[in-house]
């Protein structure tokens, strides 16, 4: 009898066909809406493998309903949507999809930095709204990226890829990381700085660290107050790392110049979120890895991990320790 798997969001047909050769596949068919929690709670009872997305809350209550689940294959780098301790205690493997989205996310991060610094979205709206009547000397002036100072919070794979892109703009690069990476400093041409110092000296601060209990609200009123008034904050990591209320008040009162945000505390972000009312905020709908090629690679890796797990093999991207 084929192992049973459930997929929480529609994925491209070639991967479904690949899975169907080995597994009995069930899937939530609505591509643009998450599977309702109660439906997932029913589906998880008799499956051997679960392929889920970052938008799915795989909590302890859900995991306890699983009678034979062997693997949860998350189609994302992060896995804070999964109760890892509960999965581990129940002998369930958890995997993610690292590496394949590193370059794509770094591209988006640097693009968001430029868009925010040079006020590209604001300028585009200015033109489309018919406000461009003539050229003037200081019209929609932004900030130079070339030759400026970049501070990277979290020098993981994506942070390293971002540093490589910044070198092409002759930026002076500082980083803060939980563990200092001496070997990367010479390789990438970056300098270590404690968080407070990094915030004080950087023209651009890019958050690249994972979301953990330790990094929740890592950037709050106190940290934002250390930044230059002409500094720009970029977050393509996770929304909860930045206190959005603090960020709104600091941006509104001119404490920093702007922010580029691809992630929010609550996603999809509510249109009532006050950050969306500010002209100096460039807001994106969590599209860091959203290139066609990268999303296909993510699906392929998630399916590969899922197949290994249901066949009682150790998947390549295991994030927890199962005895």
N, C-alpha and C positions, 0 to 999 in steps of 0.2 A: 504494500500500500504506500502511495506517495505521501511524503510529509506535507502538512498543510501550512500555508503561509498567508498572511494578510498584509496588504499594502494600503497605507492610509491616504494616499493621494495618487491620482492617475500618473503613470510614468510612460515613457515612449514604448510603443508596441514591440520593438525588437527585444527589449529586456523582459517584457511579459512573456514573449514566446520562448525565450531562453529559460526562464523560470519554469514555464509550463512543461518542459521536457522532463523535469525532475520533481516538480512540486504540484500540488493541488492549490491553485492560486485564486484567492478572493481579493477584491480591491474596491475601495471607495471610488466611484466613477466620476465624481464632480471635481474637475481639475482645479477650480479656483476657490473652493471652500473646504476647510478642514472637516474631517470626519467628526460627527458629534461624539462627545465623550461617552455617552450611554451606549451608542452603537458599538464603539470600540471596546467597551467593557464587556459586551456580549460576545463580540468576535474573538476576543483574546482567550476565552475559556478553553477552546479546543484546538489551538494552533501550535505548530512547532517553531515557527519563525515569524517575526514581525519586522516589516520594513516601514520606518516612520520618518517624519520630517521634524524639523526644529519647532514647528508650530503645534506639535502634539505633546500634551502633558502626560507623560508616562510615569504616574506617581505610584506610591506604595499600594494604594487601594486597587489600582488597576492591575499591578503586578501580582497581587494576592489572588486575583481571579484566574490567573493563568495556571492551568493544571499540568501542562506539558511543554511549556515554552522553553526553548533552548537558547534562542538568540534574539536580541533586539538590534537591528541594523539601522542606525541613524544616518540619514542622508544629509550630513552636515559635519563641519569640523567640531563645533561645540556640541556638548551633550548635557547642558544644564537643564534641559527639558525632561531628563530621565532621572529617576531616583536610583542612582548608581548603587548605593548601599543596599537598598531593598533588592535590586536585581542580583547583586553579588550574594546576598544572604539566601536567595532562592536558587542559586546555582545557574543563573541566566547570564550568558555572555552579552556584552554590549560592545558595539563597534561604531566607528565614525568614518568619515571620508576626508582625511587630511591630504596635504601635498597637492592634490589635483586642482585645487582652487587658489593656491598661493599666489601665483602670478596675476591671475585675473582680479583677485581682491586688491592686490597691491596697485594694479592699474587704476581701478576704480577709486581707491583712496587718494592717489595722487591727482586724479582728475577732479575729484571733489575738492581737494585743496586748491587747485587752480581756479575752479569755478567760484569758490567762495572768495578767494583773494581778489580776483578780477571782476567780481560781481556779474558773472555771465548770465545767470538766470534773471536777475534784476534788469540787466541791460536788454535781454531778449524781450521781457515783458514790456519794458519801456517803449521799445520799437513797435511791438504788436498792438499796444494800446493806443498808438497814435500820438505819443507824447514827444517823439523826436521831431522837433521843428527846425532845429539848426545845430551846428557844431559849436561847442564852447570849450574853453580851455580846461576847466576842471569838471566837466560833465562825466559823471559815473566813474570817477577815478578810483582805482583800487590799490592793491599793494603788490610790490614786486615779489616774485617767488625766487628768481635767480639771485644767488648770492646771499640769501637770508639764512636764518638759523632755524633748524628743525629739531624738535624734541620728540622722540619716540618712546612711548610708555608701553613696554612689552616687546622685547626683541626676540620673538619667536620667528617661525618661518616667514610669516607675512611681514613682520617688522623688518626682517633682514632684506626681503625683496623690496620693500619701500625705501630702505636706505640706499640700495643700488640705484633706484630711479632718481633719488634726490641728488646723488653724486653727479648725475648728468646736468643738473641745474646749479652745480658748484655751491651747494648748500653746506653749511657747517652743521654737522649732525651730532646730537647728543642722545643718549638713551638711558632709560631707567628700567631695570629688570630685577626681579626677585633675587636672581643669582647673576652676579657680574660675569660677563662672557669675555674674558681676556683674549681668547683665541679669535674672536670676531672683530675686536677693536682694530687690529692691524689689517685684517682681511677686508673689512668694509670701510675703513677710515672713519670710524665713529668713536666718540668719547663717552665714557660713563659719567653720569652726574646723579646725585641724590635727587629724589623727586622734587623737593622744594626748590633746589637750584635750577633744575631743568625748567620748571614752570616760570621762573624769574627771567631766564635768559633767552627763551625761545620765542621766535616770531610766529611759529606754527607748532602746535602741540597735537600729535596724532596718537590716539588711543588704540593700541593693538593687543591689549592683554586679555586673557580669558575672563569670563564672568564667574566668580567664585564668591563664597561668603566674605573672603578677605578683600575682594575688589569691589564689592557693592558700595556705591556712593564714594568710590575712591576720589572722585573729583567733586568736591562740595564747595560751599561758600568760601571756606578757608583757602582751599587750593586755587580757586578761581581768582581770589583777591591778590594772589601772588603774581598773576600773569600781567604782562604789559597791556596797556590800554589799546595798543594797536595789534595785539596778538589775535590769532584765530585758532579755535579748537575744532579738531576733526575727530569724529567718532564713527568708525566702521566695525567696531568690535561687538559690544552688547550695550543695550540702552541703560541697564541698571548700574553701569559703572559710573555714570554721571547723574548727579542729582538734578533733574530737569527743572524743578522749581528754582533752585539756586541759579542754574544757567540762564533761565528766562530773566530773572531780576538783574543779573549782572550784565546781560546783553542789552536789556532795555535801558539801563542806567549808564551805559557807556563804559562799563568796567573792562570789557574786551571788545574787539572790533567786529567779530562775527563767529559763526559756527557752521560747520558742514556736518550734517547728521544723516547717516544711512540706517541708524537703529534707534529704537525708542523703548522706554520702559514697558509700554503697552503696545503690542502690535496685533493687527493693524492700528496705527496711531489714530486717535480720535480727532476729528476736525475741530473739536473744541480745545485741543491742546494749544495753549497760548504761544508756544514757540513758533507755530505756523503763522502767527500774525506779524512776525518780525521780518522786516525787509533784509536784515543782515544774517538771516538763517537760510541756508540751502538744505532742503529736506528731501530725502529720497526714500522709496519704499523697500528698504533692505535688499538691494540689488548687487551687493558686493561681488557675488560669484556668478552673476547673471550674464554669462556669455553662453551661446548655444553649445560650443565645444566643451566648456567646463561643466555645464549641467549634465551633459551626456556622460562625461567621465565620472561625475559623482554618482549617477544612476548605475553605471557599470560597476563601480567599486562597491556600492551598497549591495547590489545583487550578488556579486562575488562573495562578499562577506556573509550574506544570508545563506547562500548555498552551502558554504563551508560549515556554518553553524548547524544547519539542520541535518547535515551528514556526519555530525559528531567530529568534525575536524576543527583545528584551531584556526580561526580567521586571521588574516594579516593585520588588521587594524583593531585588535582587542584593546579596550581601554580599562577593563577591570580584571582582577585576578580571580580565576575560578579554579578551585582545587579539584 
